[in-house]
Amino acid sequence: MDDFNDLQKRVIELKRAKNALVLAHYYVPLEVQDVADAVCDSFAMAKKAAAAKEDLIVICGVRFMGEGAKVLSPEKTVLLPALDAGCPMANMVTPEDVQELRALHPEATVMCYVNSPTEVKAVSDVCCTSSSALRIAGSIPGDEVIFVPDKHLGAYVASKVPEKKFYLHEGYCPTHHRVREEDVLAAKRAHPEAVFAVHPECDESVVRHADFVGSTAEILDFARNTPAREILIGTESEIVRRLQREFPEKRIYSVTGAFTCVNMKKITLEALRDCLELEQYKVELTGEQISAARRSLDRMISI
Ligand code: SF4
């Protein structure tokens, strides 16, 4: 406990007193990650929520993550520390969009990135995360896929699974989408020895310059295992902070200082303390919403 500040100590006390499981996404502030029971990407978070023994689960992440945990553990109380921490990409897609795409491509399987609302998961055939997207796309039957909502991840998966035809929704993650090819080229000029690892939520013009493309957890593994001493990171800023702390002997750079998800930064230690103390904000879904969305999430976990 000595390494923790007073607020962190309070969070740890509350967590124990309430027998809560606190799961943090890699993009929330490091100070919050440090007091979590597990730090995860979306896939690991879904699996841990599904297997949770505790009656109280706190999801330090954005709304779709809390809703995903509730769908997978409906009998548990699931809390989100910040009510207004949403995901702009998730809000870009609606169930009507999926129905329209289905009407145009009736033979296609609908693959839905977990960064989507519960109502969209409910009308999809299978969910995926960035770490499972390639595996799932390769394993689903048929040769047509509707991919929602991330056009960049969809295009990346389509390029790796050329035997299937993909129809993409137009959504995107503003955090990754705002990074431009010019930013990458400038960063590469500034750090010519660095290897470049990028998240597939970035535009293809950015991804094409990468030495490694992978999900958040895969980028972390790559950075841990590469013999390179300089690494250029093409994903959210907290990953850079985490790696800089973990490997002070390596030189780890962000492609641009603009790589920040403002919604993930709403999950502060204060918000987490209040969440545990006041048991707020509960994720509420109807039984009907849960059973409709559960099928596509269960299928993702089982593949
Ligand atoms: S990083 Fe992008 S996809 Fe992730 S929560 Fe933020 S806006 Fe949504």
Residues whose N, C-alpha, C, O or C-beta is under 5 A from the ligand:
A	BS01	SF4	V62 G86 C87 P88 M89 N115 C173 P174 T175 C261
